[in-house]
């Protein structure tokens, strides 16, 4: 199954977008993007908890966290 998905991913870039999705910008210039959090079904507390688990204690330390990069933490 994994091999099949990897082959499709390589041969068909448009399908890759559907399978993997687009990354969501959750924090922009130190401000939480509330609309993106709602789309991602995250609360502010969950976001802050994920950031703390990555040793980020201030939103100004990380200006553009993407959901895709933090997905494995959920």
DOGU-460705 format. One record per residue: y, z, x of N, C-alpha, C in turn; residue in one letter. Coordinates in steps of 0.2 Angstrom, whole numbers, plus 5000, padded with zeros to 4 digits. Example, Ala and Ser with C-alpha at 12.3 -4.5 7.8 and 13.67 -1.06 7.14 Angstrom:
497250395066497850395062498450395066a 498950355064499550365068500050395064s 
This chain:
499450005004500050005000500650005004x 500650045009501250055014501349985018x 500849955020500849895023501149835019x 500949835013501149785008501949795007x 502149855006502849875005503249855011x 503049865017503349855023503449775024x 502949735022502949665023503449635018x 503449665012503949645007504649655009x 504749715012505349735015505649695020x 505149665025505349625030505549555028x 505149525023505149455021505749445016x 505849495012506349485006506849535006x 507449525010507949575011508249595004x 508249554999508549574993508149624989x 507549614990507049664987507149734991x 507249734997507349795001507949834998x 508449804996508949834993508749874986x 508349844982508049874976507649924978x 507149924983506749974985507050034988x 507450014993507850074996508450104993x 508750054989509450074986509950074991x 510550094989511150094993511350164995x 511550185001511750245002512450264998x 512450334996513050354993513450394997x 514050384997514550425001514750484997x 514550544999514650604996515250644997x 515450635004516150665006516550615010x 517150605008517550555011518250595013x 518350595020518950625023518950695021x 518450735021518450805020518450825012x 518450775008518450785001517750764997x 517450814993516850794990517050744984x 516650694984516650634979516250654973x 516550684968516250714962515750664958x 516050604958515750554954515050534957x 515050524964514450514968513950564967x 514150624967513750684966513350684960x 513750664955513450654948512950604948x 513050544951512650484951511950504955x 512050544960511550574964511150634961x 511450654956511150714953511050774957x 511650784961511750844965512250884963x 512250954964512850994963513151004969x 513751034969514151054975513751104979x 513451154976513051204979512551174983x 512151124980511551094984511851054990x 512351014989512650974994512851025000x 513251074999513451125004512851155007x 512251165003511651195006511351145011x 511351085009511051035013511451025020x 512151025019512551025025512451085030x 512351145027512251205031511651195034x 511051165031510451165034510451115040x 510951075041511151025046511651055051x 511751115051512251155055512951125054x 513151105048513851085046514051135041x 514551175044514851235040515551215037x 515851155038516451135036516451065034x 516651045028516650975026517050935031x 517550965034517950925039517550905045x 517050945047516550925052516250865052x 516050845045515650785044516050745038x 516350685040516850655035516450615030x 515850585032515550535027514750545027x 514550605025513850615024513550565019x 513050525020512750485016512050515013x 511950505006511350535003510750505007x 510650445008510050415011509850455018x 510350475022510250515028509950585027x 510150615021509950675020509450685015x 509150625013508650625008508050665009x 507850665016507250695018507350775018x 507950795017508050875016507950895009x 507950855004507950874997507250904995x 
